[in-house]
Amino acid sequence: MIHSLPVHPDPAIQGAIAASCRSLAGMDAVLEQCADALNTGHSVGDLRGMNSEDYEALYAVAMQLYEAADYERALPVSLALVAHEARSVKYGYLAGLCLQKLERHREAAVMYLLALGQDATHAPSAFRMGECCTALGEPESARQAYEHAVALGRGDERYRHLQSEAIARLRRVQ
């Protein structure tokens, strides 16, 4: 995932990227060894001793990379966040954004579904899901996602702008 990219000039950011890649590479073993604890509601991050400060520091790195349009580097960091704390809407959403920017629409849709599974009222995830379904040539799924975003926009002032855009996209979905 990251092996083909040159080293990031900021050592702290490069360290976070490398640690995220190592963490993801070892995920199979963790899942196998800790299945019972995970089934009782613990996250991988809980089992590895991570706390909210750790998550927020990684999230800040992922956001910095995303905002710099460095999606390939932001992706492993955001995926590590999802792997360690899947209960967070914003981590799944950010991973979806990175994947979508990299035109990996099906994988992005999975991340948006994960975010919506944590919070069915997260209109940005519904809207982006519509975009992914459109890109995948799945107009019925796109229509459903955009309709969900429209409905959420009606009920939440923060999402009114998405409601308007979702209505416009609905008109284009065939």
Secondary structure, 3 states (H helix, E strand, C coil): CCCCCCCCCCHHHHHHHHHHHHHHHCHHHHHHHCHHHHHCCCCHHHHCCCCHHHHHHHHHHHHHHHHCCCHHHHHHHHHHHHHHCCCCHHHHHHHHHHHHHCCCHHHHHHHHHHHHHHCCCCHHHHHHHHHHHHHCCCHHHHHHHHHHHHHHHHHCHHHHHHHHHHHHHHHHCC
